[in-house]
Amino acid sequence: MPFRHPDRSHDLGTRIELEVRERLEEAVDYVCLDALVRSRRAHGLSPPAADNPDDRRAYTANVLAFLESLRRELVGGLSAEEQRKVLNATPAGGDEQAQLLAVQVALARLLPDYWQRFDAVQARYLATPAESDGAPASVPSGSEGRGLLARLFGRG
């Protein structure tokens, strides 16, 4: 009997979704930590620390702000049928971050140029002047990640 990773389903569609989710989590982690580091540097502050509750809150604010930026920019350009597909692929309930990430997984599976669009939103997000908490000034600040940065900030 072949070995199956305990986090992986026998269903190919489920395995693809898990891989896309993992890649998205890592990409979002990278963008959000980069935004936080840039903001801290611009304000003459020390780099963020994983054991600092304020840094963890700023990082989480960045995650929510970036995922919301992605959702707003990518879903807005979809046809009504594509928006319906994304909505149907997004489970109801859960926390805001899980919901926003589920939207991105659905978009990544739907759009052939998703990663180019992701990169464009990322560039705009990182180019936006940040407040002292690391989130862009235009976005208010206030899941389960398996990436290195997610583990660093206790999300993994």
C-alpha positions, -999 to 999 in steps of 0.1 A, spaced: 0 0 0 15 34 -10 22 59 17 -1 89 18 7 121 36 -19 125 64 -28 160 52 -34 149 17 -66 135 3 -68 107 -22 -88 131 -44 -67 150 -69 -88 181 -68 -84 183 -30 -47 178 -33 -44 206 -58 -65 229 -36 -42 221 -6 -11 229 -27 -25 261 -40 -35 271 -5 -1 264 9 16 284 -19 -8 313 -13 -1 312 25 36 314 18 33 342 -7 10 362 16 34 357 45 63 370 24 44 401 13 31 409 47 63 404 66 81 425 39 55 453 44 60 452 81 98 453 78 97 482 53 74 501 76 95 496 106 126 506 87 109 537 73 99 548 108 134 541 123 122 512 144 138 478 151 129 448 130 97 429 140 101 401 166 80 370 167 76 373 205 63 409 204 25 410 207 24 444 189 44 431 160 22 400 158 -9 423 157 7 445 130 16 413 110 -20 401 113 -33 435 102 -11 433 72 -24 398 63 -60 410 65 -53 442 46 -34 425 18 -60 397 14 -87 423 13 -68 443 -14 -64 411 -34 -101 403 -31 -112 438 -40 -90 441 -71 -93 406 -84 -130 399 -78 -140 433 -92 -127 424 -126 -146 391 -129 -178 384 -149 -210 376 -130 -205 339 -138 -169 339 -125 -179 358 -94 -206 331 -88 -180 304 -92 -157 320 -66 -186 325 -42 -197 289 -46 -161 277 -39 -158 298 -8 -173 281 23 -195 301 46 -184 308 82 -150 308 97 -129 338 105 -123 367 82 -87 356 73 -99 321 64 -127 335 42 -103 358 24 -78 331 18 -105 307 5 -115 334 -21 -78 336 -32 -77 298 -36 -108 299 -57 -94 327 -78 -60 310 -83 -78 279 -96 -101 300 -118 -78 326 -134 -49 314 -157 -30 346 -150 -37 347 -112 0 349 -102 6 378 -125 -24 396 -111 -12 387 -75 23 402 -83 7 434 -96 -14 438 -65 16 429 -43 37 456 -61 10 483 -55 5 472 -19 42 473 -11 46 507 -29 18 523 -7 33 543 22 27 524 54 16 535 88 37 526 118 20 493 121 31 482 87 -3 482 70 -7 506 40 -22 539 51 -51 535 28 -62 502 44 -75 501 80 -55 479 103 -68 465 133 -55 306 94 -38 282 93 -4 289 76 23 264 71 49 287 56 81 296 74 69 331 81 36 318 94 54 296 118 76 325 128 45 345 137 26 316 153 1 309 125 15 275 116 
